[in-house]
Amino acid sequence: MALIHLCAVLALLLSTPAVAGDIQPRREIRFAVAAHFPPFQSRNPQGQLVGLNIELGNALCVQLNVRCIWVDQVVMENFPALEARQFDAIMGMAPTCRRRQRVSFTDDLYPISTRLVGRKTSGLTPNRRSLKGKRVGVLVRSNREAFALSQWAPAGVIIRSFWLNDQLVQSLVAGDIDATLQGAVEIREALLDRADGLDFGFLGPVVSSSLLGSSVAIAVRKPDTALRNELNHALEQLMQNGEYQRILQPYRLDVAPSRS
């Protein structure tokens, strides 16, 4: 009987899951990204992912000694897919108060600003009185769409939502919309620094709101504190060794557009 009891105990021990000390180290991070927002993330003519967020994500993976896997999405704010573990994190998202209800965010990666953009001769400014009856373009499921629908639409501003930034910009140039609410860096790349952007510029001051946010971070599932802490530590190391500054420098995050 004693031998049978001993065998039963040994079998139970062998079938017990590994304890904390035996947890396997992380081998990869799957970042979701919407690859149509140059200069932050897009695909070059060879189909390769390029841009600030891609460079930062790859540098974080190198720092953590893990493999970076990029999962292309139509929209950034795909929280159901994140919660379903189709990927581990969403790269490059403004940590607004509304989004913090669904996910956790790392430390800030870099600052951003939101501007109203339209024809220089329009006389429009980013307030409800000026924009009443006007058509303002935003991107579907973006923080700027959430802001415009809650703050401007009730006052009679017509909000037009687009899936792709290229479509939005084309509509602005064609006159199908009167203005767009955009990130300053993205709209410089998409329009203001191009030949067809000569007649367009920033209208009024920076638009500020808790619904918009003023920075970019990485979104992770709320329970995944380990990944968030690992990314924060890796980001701090990149700042200390100078790699962070080297990556950001070419993107002119705080430089005014050449034509305003």
Short mmCIF file of the C-alpha atoms (twelve columns), coordinates in Angstrom:
data_MODEL
# 
_entry.id   MODEL 
# 
loop_
_atom_site.group_PDB 
_atom_site.id 
_atom_site.type_symbol 
_atom_site.label_atom_id 
_atom_site.label_alt_id 
_atom_site.label_comp_id 
_atom_site.label_asym_id 
_atom_site.label_seq_id 
_atom_site.Cartn_x 
_atom_site.Cartn_y 
_atom_site.Cartn_z 
_atom_site.pdbx_PDB_model_num 
ATOM 1   C CA . MET A 1   0.000   0.000  0.000   1 
ATOM 2   C CA . ALA A 2   2.845   2.364  0.856   1 
ATOM 3   C CA . LEU A 3   4.418   1.758  -2.562  1 
ATOM 4   C CA . ILE A 4   1.121   2.436  -4.336  1 
ATOM 5   C CA . HIS A 5   0.707   5.659  -2.366  1 
ATOM 6   C CA . LEU A 6   4.253   6.778  -3.263  1 
ATOM 7   C CA . CYS A 7   3.657   6.111  -6.959  1 
ATOM 8   C CA . ALA A 8   0.428   8.138  -6.849  1 
ATOM 9   C CA . VAL A 9   2.230   11.092 -5.273  1 
ATOM 10  C CA . LEU A 10  5.001   10.953 -7.891  1 
ATOM 11  C CA . ALA A 11  2.463   10.839 -10.719 1 
ATOM 12  C CA . LEU A 12  0.677   13.872 -9.296  1 
ATOM 13  C CA . LEU A 13  3.929   15.832 -9.065  1 
ATOM 14  C CA . LEU A 14  4.879   14.993 -12.633 1 
ATOM 15  C CA . SER A 15  1.497   16.166 -13.916 1 
ATOM 16  C CA . THR A 16  1.576   19.495 -12.019 1 
ATOM 17  C CA . PRO A 17  2.104   22.587 -14.244 1 
ATOM 18  C CA . ALA A 18  5.496   24.313 -14.064 1 
ATOM 19  C CA . VAL A 19  5.984   26.767 -11.249 1 
ATOM 20  C CA . ALA A 20  6.865   30.428 -11.738 1 
ATOM 21  C CA . GLY A 21  10.591  29.699 -11.891 1 
ATOM 22  C CA . ASP A 22  10.051  27.452 -14.920 1 
ATOM 23  C CA . ILE A 23  8.050   29.990 -16.976 1 
ATOM 24  C CA . GLN A 24  9.383   30.124 -20.525 1 
ATOM 25  C CA . PRO A 25  10.910  33.463 -21.558 1 
ATOM 26  C CA . ARG A 26  9.054   35.540 -24.150 1 
ATOM 27  C CA . ARG A 27  10.198  34.720 -27.672 1 
ATOM 28  C CA . GLU A 28  8.119   37.101 -29.788 1 
ATOM 29  C CA . ILE A 29  5.839   40.132 -29.683 1 
ATOM 30  C CA . ARG A 30  3.018   40.461 -32.196 1 
ATOM 31  C CA . PHE A 31  2.380   44.137 -32.882 1 
ATOM 32  C CA . ALA A 32  -0.807  45.230 -34.668 1 
ATOM 33  C CA . VAL A 33  -0.364  48.177 -37.007 1 
ATOM 34  C CA . ALA A 34  -2.469  49.942 -39.644 1 
ATOM 35  C CA . ALA A 35  0.082   50.365 -42.415 1 
ATOM 36  C CA . HIS A 36  -1.339  53.381 -44.217 1 
ATOM 37  C CA . PHE A 37  -0.194  56.292 -42.070 1 
ATOM 38  C CA . PRO A 38  3.161   57.570 -43.288 1 
ATOM 39  C CA . PRO A 39  5.532   58.591 -41.821 1 
ATOM 40  C CA . PHE A 40  4.514   56.486 -38.799 1 
ATOM 41  C CA . GLN A 41  3.704   53.224 -40.558 1 
ATOM 42  C CA . SER A 42  3.274   52.312 -44.210 1 
ATOM 43  C CA . ARG A 43  4.658   49.957 -46.854 1 
ATOM 44  C CA . ASN A 44  7.401   50.943 -49.254 1 
ATOM 45  C CA . PRO A 45  7.318   50.003 -52.980 1 
ATOM 46  C CA . GLN A 46  8.864   46.655 -52.081 1 
ATOM 47  C CA . GLY A 47  6.004   45.912 -49.675 1 
ATOM 48  C CA . GLN A 48  8.150   46.259 -46.547 1 
ATOM 49  C CA . LEU A 49  6.828   47.978 -43.435 1 
ATOM 50  C CA . VAL A 50  8.580   51.288 -42.790 1 
ATOM 51  C CA . GLY A 51  8.104   54.322 -40.550 1 
ATOM 52  C CA . LEU A 52  8.710   55.670 -37.067 1 
ATOM 53  C CA . ASN A 53  6.476   53.183 -35.236 1 
ATOM 54  C CA . ILE A 54  7.999   50.266 -37.139 1 
ATOM 55  C CA . GLU A 55  11.525  51.389 -36.268 1 
ATOM 56  C CA . LEU A 56  10.623  51.875 -32.614 1 
ATOM 57  C CA . GLY A 57  8.865   48.510 -32.400 1 
ATOM 58  C CA . ASN A 58  11.788  46.686 -33.996 1 
ATOM 59  C CA . ALA A 59  14.237  48.449 -31.661 1 
ATOM 60  C CA . LEU A 60  12.163  47.441 -28.626 1 
ATOM 61  C CA . CYS A 61  12.182  43.824 -29.807 1 
ATOM 62  C CA . VAL A 62  15.960  43.895 -30.273 1 
ATOM 63  C CA . GLN A 63  16.342  45.329 -26.778 1 
ATOM 64  C CA . LEU A 64  14.156  42.525 -25.385 1 
ATOM 65  C CA . ASN A 65  15.849  39.873 -27.546 1 
ATOM 66  C CA . VAL A 66  12.533  38.748 -29.039 1 
ATOM 67  C CA . ARG A 67  11.187  38.394 -32.560 1 
ATOM 68  C CA . CYS A 68  8.933   41.186 -33.857 1 
ATOM 69  C CA . ILE A 69  5.856   40.013 -35.774 1 
ATOM 70  C CA . TRP A 70  3.762   42.706 -37.465 1 
ATOM 71  C CA . VAL A 71  0.038   42.111 -37.954 1 
ATOM 72  C CA . ASP A 72  -1.473  44.505 -40.505 1 
ATOM 73  C CA . GLN A 73  -4.895  45.949 -39.612 1 
ATOM 74  C CA . VAL A 74  -7.378  48.191 -41.431 1 
ATOM 75  C CA . VAL A 75  -7.957  50.276 -38.284 1 
ATOM 76  C CA . MET A 76  -5.761  50.754 -35.245 1 
ATOM 77  C CA . GLU A 77  -8.483  50.558 -32.607 1 
ATOM 78  C CA . ASN A 78  -9.244  46.853 -32.969 1 
ATOM 79  C CA . PHE A 79  -9.669  46.036 -29.281 1 
ATOM 80  C CA . PRO A 80  -11.776 42.884 -29.838 1 
ATOM 81  C CA . ALA A 81  -8.915  41.330 -31.818 1 
ATOM 82  C CA . LEU A 82  -6.432  42.338 -29.117 1 
ATOM 83  C CA . GLU A 83  -8.598  40.773 -26.416 1 
ATOM 84  C CA . ALA A 84  -8.987  37.644 -28.580 1 
ATOM 85  C CA . ARG A 85  -5.155  37.383 -28.606 1 
ATOM 86  C CA . GLN A 86  -4.822  37.748 -32.368 1 
ATOM 87  C CA . PHE A 87  -1.844  39.935 -31.452 1 
ATOM 88  C CA . ASP A 88  -0.137  41.075 -28.243 1 
ATOM 89  C CA . ALA A 89  -0.135  44.872 -28.570 1 
ATOM 90  C CA . ILE A 90  -1.250  47.751 -30.758 1 
ATOM 91  C CA . MET A 91  1.650   49.928 -31.831 1 
ATOM 92  C CA . GLY A 92  1.278   53.701 -31.923 1 
ATOM 93  C CA . MET A 93  -2.019  54.787 -30.358 1 
ATOM 94  C CA . ALA A 94  -3.020  57.884 -28.404 1 
ATOM 95  C CA . PRO A 95  -3.818  56.845 -24.794 1 
ATOM 96  C CA . THR A 96  -7.121  58.697 -24.358 1 
ATOM 97  C CA . CYS A 97  -9.366  58.373 -21.307 1 
ATOM 98  C CA . ARG A 98  -11.957 56.451 -23.347 1 
ATOM 99  C CA . ARG A 99  -9.390  53.930 -24.583 1 
ATOM 100 C CA . ARG A 100 -7.971  53.406 -21.094 1 
ATOM 101 C CA . GLN A 101 -11.312 51.874 -20.160 1 
ATOM 102 C CA . ARG A 102 -10.525 48.937 -22.493 1 
ATOM 103 C CA . VAL A 103 -6.726  48.601 -22.512 1 
ATOM 104 C CA . SER A 104 -3.534  49.553 -20.694 1 
ATOM 105 C CA . PHE A 105 -0.817  51.708 -22.195 1 
ATOM 106 C CA . THR A 106 2.941   51.824 -21.968 1 
ATOM 107 C CA . ASP A 107 4.844   54.992 -21.223 1 
ATOM 108 C CA . ASP A 108 4.606   57.640 -23.957 1 
ATOM 109 C CA . LEU A 109 6.657   57.018 -27.082 1 
ATOM 110 C CA . TYR A 110 6.519   60.603 -28.397 1 
ATOM 111 C CA . PRO A 111 4.199   63.655 -28.457 1 
ATOM 112 C CA . ILE A 112 1.544   64.389 -31.088 1 
ATOM 113 C CA . SER A 113 -0.728  67.321 -31.886 1 
ATOM 114 C CA . THR A 114 -4.113  67.527 -33.620 1 
ATOM 115 C CA . ARG A 115 -4.906  70.277 -36.122 1 
ATOM 116 C CA . LEU A 116 -7.773  71.400 -38.322 1 
ATOM 117 C CA . VAL A 117 -6.606  71.483 -41.940 1 
ATOM 118 C CA . GLY A 118 -8.273  73.098 -44.937 1 
ATOM 119 C CA . ARG A 119 -7.809  75.703 -47.639 1 
ATOM 120 C CA . LYS A 120 -5.917  78.726 -46.355 1 
ATOM 121 C CA . THR A 121 -8.602  81.038 -47.738 1 
ATOM 122 C CA . SER A 122 -11.485 79.229 -45.994 1 
ATOM 123 C CA . GLY A 123 -11.408 81.354 -42.849 1 
ATOM 124 C CA . LEU A 124 -12.334 78.311 -40.767 1 
ATOM 125 C CA . THR A 125 -11.155 77.785 -37.204 1 
ATOM 126 C CA . PRO A 126 -11.454 74.685 -34.991 1 
ATOM 127 C CA . ASN A 127 -14.600 75.582 -33.080 1 
ATOM 128 C CA . ARG A 128 -18.262 74.683 -33.400 1 
ATOM 129 C CA . ARG A 129 -19.449 78.140 -34.413 1 
ATOM 130 C CA . SER A 130 -16.990 78.414 -37.303 1 
ATOM 131 C CA . LEU A 131 -17.588 74.843 -38.486 1 
ATOM 132 C CA . LYS A 132 -21.389 74.767 -38.227 1 
ATOM 133 C CA . GLY A 133 -22.778 73.395 -41.501 1 
ATOM 134 C CA . LYS A 134 -19.288 72.526 -42.766 1 
ATOM 135 C CA . ARG A 135 -18.074 69.047 -43.707 1 
ATOM 136 C CA . VAL A 136 -15.138 67.809 -41.625 1 
ATOM 137 C CA . GLY A 137 -13.359 64.588 -42.522 1 
ATOM 138 C CA . VAL A 138 -12.017 62.149 -39.927 1 
ATOM 139 C CA . LEU A 139 -10.834 58.557 -39.916 1 
ATOM 140 C CA . VAL A 140 -13.134 55.725 -38.846 1 
ATOM 141 C CA . ARG A 141 -12.706 54.604 -35.209 1 
ATOM 142 C CA . SER A 142 -9.984  57.165 -34.542 1 
ATOM 143 C CA . ASN A 143 -9.676  59.401 -31.499 1 
ATOM 144 C CA . ARG A 144 -10.378 62.363 -33.801 1 
ATOM 145 C CA . GLU A 145 -13.634 60.804 -34.968 1 
ATOM 146 C CA . ALA A 146 -14.682 60.276 -31.326 1 
ATOM 147 C CA . PHE A 147 -13.899 63.912 -30.550 1 
ATOM 148 C CA . ALA A 148 -15.660 65.335 -33.603 1 
ATOM 149 C CA . LEU A 149 -18.803 63.235 -33.139 1 
ATOM 150 C CA . SER A 150 -19.159 64.140 -29.456 1 
ATOM 151 C CA . GLN A 151 -18.040 67.789 -29.517 1 
ATOM 152 C CA . TRP A 152 -18.821 69.162 -32.971 1 
ATOM 153 C CA . ALA A 153 -21.605 67.057 -34.521 1 
ATOM 154 C CA . PRO A 154 -24.245 68.086 -31.919 1 
ATOM 155 C CA . ALA A 155 -23.624 71.727 -32.911 1 
ATOM 156 C CA . GLY A 156 -24.392 71.108 -36.586 1 
ATOM 157 C CA . VAL A 157 -20.948 70.220 -37.913 1 
ATOM 158 C CA . ILE A 158 -21.213 67.520 -40.595 1 
ATOM 159 C CA . ILE A 159 -18.756 64.735 -39.805 1 
ATOM 160 C CA . ARG A 160 -17.634 62.543 -42.701 1 
ATOM 161 C CA . SER A 161 -15.744 59.383 -41.742 1 
ATOM 162 C CA . PHE A 162 -13.248 57.635 -44.030 1 
ATOM 163 C CA . TRP A 163 -11.558 54.246 -43.753 1 
ATOM 164 C CA . LEU A 164 -8.325  55.360 -45.421 1 
ATOM 165 C CA . ASN A 165 -6.341  58.561 -45.039 1 
ATOM 166 C CA . ASP A 166 -5.627  58.686 -48.778 1 
ATOM 167 C CA . GLN A 167 -9.364  58.785 -49.492 1 
ATOM 168 C CA . LEU A 168 -9.853  61.534 -46.914 1 
ATOM 169 C CA . VAL A 169 -7.089  63.697 -48.375 1 
ATOM 170 C CA . GLN A 170 -8.377  63.203 -51.924 1 
ATOM 171 C CA . SER A 171 -11.841 64.340 -50.804 1 
ATOM 172 C CA . LEU A 172 -10.352 67.446 -49.197 1 
ATOM 173 C CA . VAL A 173 -8.396  68.383 -52.329 1 
ATOM 174 C CA . ALA A 174 -11.467 67.732 -54.505 1 
ATOM 175 C CA . GLY A 175 -13.646 69.947 -52.304 1 
ATOM 176 C CA . ASP A 176 -15.943 67.148 -51.195 1 
ATOM 177 C CA . ILE A 177 -15.186 68.099 -47.581 1 
ATOM 178 C CA . ASP A 178 -14.275 71.518 -46.209 1 
ATOM 179 C CA . ALA A 179 -11.637 70.490 -43.668 1 
ATOM 180 C CA . THR A 180 -10.096 67.548 -41.878 1 
ATOM 181 C CA . LEU A 181 -9.073  66.922 -38.287 1 
ATOM 182 C CA . GLN A 182 -5.621  65.360 -38.465 1 
ATOM 183 C CA . GLY A 183 -2.365  64.680 -36.708 1 
ATOM 184 C CA . ALA A 184 0.097   67.420 -37.670 1 
ATOM 185 C CA . VAL A 185 2.861   65.044 -38.760 1 
ATOM 186 C CA . GLU A 186 0.605   62.756 -40.825 1 
ATOM 187 C CA . ILE A 187 -1.041  65.600 -42.744 1 
ATOM 188 C CA . ARG A 188 2.308   67.185 -43.534 1 
ATOM 189 C CA . GLU A 189 3.371   63.904 -45.105 1 
ATOM 190 C CA . ALA A 190 0.047   63.269 -46.833 1 
ATOM 191 C CA . LEU A 191 -0.685  66.773 -48.153 1 
ATOM 192 C CA . LEU A 192 0.982   69.933 -46.842 1 
ATOM 193 C CA . ASP A 193 4.517   69.086 -47.991 1 
ATOM 194 C CA . ARG A 194 3.307   68.021 -51.440 1 
ATOM 195 C CA . ALA A 195 2.696   70.039 -54.593 1 
ATOM 196 C CA . ASP A 196 -1.086  69.622 -54.366 1 
ATOM 197 C CA . GLY A 197 -0.989  70.961 -50.801 1 
ATOM 198 C CA . LEU A 198 0.124   74.497 -51.689 1 
ATOM 199 C CA . ASP A 199 -3.333  75.947 -51.055 1 
ATOM 200 C CA . PHE A 200 -3.849  74.104 -47.755 1 
ATOM 201 C CA . GLY A 201 -2.604  74.699 -44.232 1 
ATOM 202 C CA . PHE A 202 -3.316  74.503 -40.517 1 
ATOM 203 C CA . LEU A 203 -6.416  76.476 -39.539 1 
ATOM 204 C CA . GLY A 204 -6.282  77.994 -36.059 1 
ATOM 205 C CA . PRO A 205 -4.483  76.643 -33.003 1 
ATOM 206 C CA . VAL A 206 -3.801  73.086 -31.893 1 
ATOM 207 C CA . VAL A 207 -6.989  71.255 -30.896 1 
ATOM 208 C CA . SER A 208 -6.693  69.930 -27.330 1 
ATOM 209 C CA . SER A 209 -8.989  67.534 -25.493 1 
ATOM 210 C CA . SER A 210 -8.790  64.467 -23.269 1 
ATOM 211 C CA . LEU A 211 -10.630 62.669 -26.081 1 
ATOM 212 C CA . LEU A 212 -7.735  63.359 -28.441 1 
ATOM 213 C CA . GLY A 213 -4.674  62.795 -26.294 1 
ATOM 214 C CA . SER A 214 -1.320  64.486 -26.766 1 
ATOM 215 C CA . SER A 215 1.006   61.526 -27.127 1 
ATOM 216 C CA . VAL A 216 1.443   58.073 -28.644 1 
ATOM 217 C CA . ALA A 217 1.993   54.836 -26.718 1 
ATOM 218 C CA . ILE A 218 1.574   51.068 -27.094 1 
ATOM 219 C CA . ALA A 219 -1.747  49.476 -26.086 1 
ATOM 220 C CA . VAL A 220 -1.766  46.064 -24.364 1 
ATOM 221 C CA . ARG A 221 -4.433  43.943 -22.714 1 
ATOM 222 C CA . LYS A 222 -5.184  45.148 -19.177 1 
ATOM 223 C CA . PRO A 223 -4.086  41.903 -17.480 1 
ATOM 224 C CA . ASP A 224 -0.804  41.830 -19.415 1 
ATOM 225 C CA . THR A 225 1.224   43.890 -16.957 1 
ATOM 226 C CA . ALA A 226 4.344   41.824 -17.623 1 
ATOM 227 C CA . LEU A 227 4.470   42.831 -21.302 1 
ATOM 228 C CA . ARG A 228 3.747   46.466 -20.467 1 
ATOM 229 C CA . ASN A 229 6.565   46.527 -17.910 1 
ATOM 230 C CA . GLU A 230 8.978   44.826 -20.304 1 
ATOM 231 C CA . LEU A 231 8.220   47.369 -23.042 1 
ATOM 232 C CA . ASN A 232 8.601   50.283 -20.621 1 
ATOM 233 C CA . HIS A 233 11.962  48.954 -19.459 1 
ATOM 234 C CA . ALA A 234 13.148  48.454 -23.031 1 
ATOM 235 C CA . LEU A 235 12.017  51.979 -23.966 1 
ATOM 236 C CA . GLU A 236 13.952  53.417 -21.042 1 
ATOM 237 C CA . GLN A 237 17.055  51.535 -22.165 1 
ATOM 238 C CA . LEU A 238 16.679  52.873 -25.720 1 
ATOM 239 C CA . MET A 239 16.515  56.412 -24.334 1 
ATOM 240 C CA . GLN A 240 19.604  55.847 -22.216 1 
ATOM 241 C CA . ASN A 241 21.729  54.350 -24.984 1 
ATOM 242 C CA . GLY A 242 20.810  57.007 -27.566 1 
ATOM 243 C CA . GLU A 243 18.985  54.689 -29.982 1 
ATOM 244 C CA . TYR A 244 15.638  56.356 -29.239 1 
ATOM 245 C CA . GLN A 245 16.960  59.806 -30.195 1 
ATOM 246 C CA . ARG A 246 18.581  58.429 -33.343 1 
ATOM 247 C CA . ILE A 247 15.284  56.900 -34.496 1 
ATOM 248 C CA . LEU A 248 13.132  59.985 -33.812 1 
ATOM 249 C CA . GLN A 249 15.476  62.636 -35.219 1 
ATOM 250 C CA . PRO A 250 14.587  62.303 -38.959 1 
ATOM 251 C CA . TYR A 251 10.822  62.541 -38.358 1 
ATOM 252 C CA . ARG A 252 10.666  66.236 -37.366 1 
ATOM 253 C CA . LEU A 253 7.999   65.713 -34.734 1 
ATOM 254 C CA . ASP A 254 8.272   69.277 -33.440 1 
ATOM 255 C CA . VAL A 255 9.063   71.060 -36.707 1 
ATOM 256 C CA . ALA A 256 6.458   73.259 -38.385 1 
ATOM 257 C CA . PRO A 257 5.404   72.361 -41.937 1 
ATOM 258 C CA . SER A 258 7.249   74.032 -44.798 1 
ATOM 259 C CA . ARG A 259 4.006   75.722 -45.907 1 
ATOM 260 C CA . SER A 260 1.489   76.696 -43.205 1 
# 
